[in-house]
Amino acid sequence: TETGIDAGECWINELAAEFTRLIVGPAETPAVPYASFYLSPSRLVMTEDTLAVRRLYVDAGVARRSYVRIPDDHLGLELDFLYFLEREAASAQAVGDDATVQAARGRRADFMRNHMSQWVPGFASDLLGATSHDFIRAAIALLLALLVDDEASQLEV
């Protein structure tokens, strides 16, 4: 059996191959990391749902610097948006700006309740049905934990 660095490198390679098979392709993938795919009856990407997410980003003061090939409703960008909102709330809390704290947390709660909770469970289900890789299953559990009790994130620390 492999040990040490070789075992870790082998594990990373296996994880990368599984991630590629599940989400990237080149073949048809069992899970698509775009909200519009799950929200659109036609299962299309880059729909009005994508533009709605873009408007939420702009309203929150997060504007993309240039056009990139990844639509705004990609899971990674949406998680980055949640991070931005949490960081904004934490920074405002540190200086006693309660209005900004409440605005950022309100945006986060609305985004989770009205958007992410509408599509992430389907994405997670597709992934769970297509993999037995422990790391990916754990990552899916963490992703779903974001949705379970969003009100807990609204509590003041």
N, C-alpha and C positions, 0 to 999 in steps of 0.2 A: 504494500500500500504506500501511497505517497504521504509524505509528512512535511511539515513546515511550509516554506514558501511555495514549493511545488503544489502542495495540496490546496493552498489558498488560491493560487493562480488557476488551478484546474476548476475550482468551485466558481470563481469569477467568470471563467470562460463558459461554463455550463449555464450560469445565470444569464449571461449576455445572450447566449444562443436561445434560451427559453423566452426571454424578453422579446427578442427579435421575432421569434415564431408567433408569439401571442399578440404583439402590438404593431410591429414595424413592417413585417413582410420580407421578401417581395411577394409571396403568395398571399391569398386572401387570409386575413387574420380573424381569430375568433372574437377579438375585442377591439373596439375603435375608440381612441381616447378623446373624442370630440363630442361635446354636449349635443350639437345639432344632429348628429347621427341618431342619438337616442330620443331626442325631442321631436324630430321630424317624422311624420307618418311614412314619408317616402324613403327614410333612412339616408338622406343626403347630408353632405357636409357643406358648410358655408351657406347657411340659410339665414332667414331673419333672426333666428335664435343667436347666431354668431354675431350679428350686428347689434343685437340687444345687449350682449355681454360687452361688446366694445363701448357702447354708450355708458354702461355702468363704470367701466374703467375711466373713461373721460370725465364723468361726473365726479368721481372720487379723486381726480387730479392725477391719474396715472395714464399718461399718453405714451404710446409707443413711438420711439424716435424715428423709426423708418419702417417701411413695409417689409415684412419678412414672409417667408413661405408658410409659416405656421398660423392657422386661423386663431383668432382670439379665444375661442371656446375650447382650446386644447386643455386637457386636465392639468398639465404642468403649469401653464399660464394662470389657470384659475387658482391653483394652490399658491402660486406666487402672489396673486392678488390678495388672497387671505392673509398671507404673511405680511404684505404691505399694510393691510388694515390693522393687524395686530401690532405691528411696529409703530404705526401712527398713534394708536391708542396708548401704547406704553410710553412713548415719548411725551405725549400730551399729559399723561397722568404724572409723569416725573416733574413737570413744571406746573401742575395744578390746573391745567386747562380742561375743566370738566366738560365743557360743551364739545370740544374736539374728541374727547374720549367717548362721549355718548354717540356722537355722529359716526365715528369709525366703527364702534361696536354695533350700532344700528345697521350700518351698511353690511357688516359681516353677517349679522343675523338674517337680514333680508336676502342676501346672496345665498346663504346656506338653505334657508327655508324655501325660497321661491325659485331657486335655480338648481343648485347642486343636488339637493335631495330629490329633485325630479328626474335626474339622469344617472347619477353615480351608482345607485343600487343595481340598475340594469347592466352597467359596465362591469361592476364587481361580480355580478352573477355570471356574466359571460366568461370572465377570467377564471373564476372558481370552477366552472364547468370544463375548462380547457387545460387546467394545470394541476399537477400534484407536487410542484416544487414548493418546499416549505417556506423559503424566503418570500416568494411571491404571495403565497397564501397569508403570511404574516403581514406583508405590506397592505394587502387588501383589507385585512382586519383593522389595521390602523386607519386606513382611508374611511372605512365604514364607521369607525369610532368617532370620527369628526361629525357624523350626521346623527349619532344616537341621541345625544343630549346637548344640543347647541346652547340651550339656556344656561348651562353650567359655565360656558365661556363668558357669559354676560355678568357674572358675579364680580363684584369689586374685590380685589385682593388687598 
